[in-house]
Amino acid sequence: MTAGDSNSTPLSALEVAEAHFPEQAGKVQHLFLKDETFRSMCEDLAVAVETLTHVARLPDHLRETRRQEYASLVEALVHEIDEALSQSKVVILRRSVGNKPRP
C-alpha cells in the first residue's frame, strides 16, 4: 500500500479494520494477530479503501464505474469481516479500573 499524496500516510490494515469496527477493536486486534485469513481480509479491505480514495484521479469515463466497483468491494469486505468477528470465539474481558485482582 502506498501513499498517493506526499502529505498523507495510508492507514495500516489493522487500523482500517479497527476504524470500521471500533466497538470490537480488541477482537479485531486479536484475530488480526492470530488468524492469517482474517488478516488477509483486513489487508484486502485496506487496499480497497486506499484505492477508493484515489478514484477521483481517474479519467472521467472510468471514474464512476471504478468508484462503484471499489465501494461494492469495500462493502463486501466489511460484511465478510463482520461475519468473521461474529463467528469467532474470542471474548475480550475488561477489568474495571477500581477492581483489582484478589490475592
Protein Blocks (a to p, Z undefined) as FASTA:
>chain_A
ZZfbfkbccddfklmmmmmmmmlmmmmmmmmmmmmklmmmmmmmmmmmmmmmmmmmpcfk
lmmmmmmmmmmmmmmmmmmmmmmmmmpcbdcddddfklccdZZ
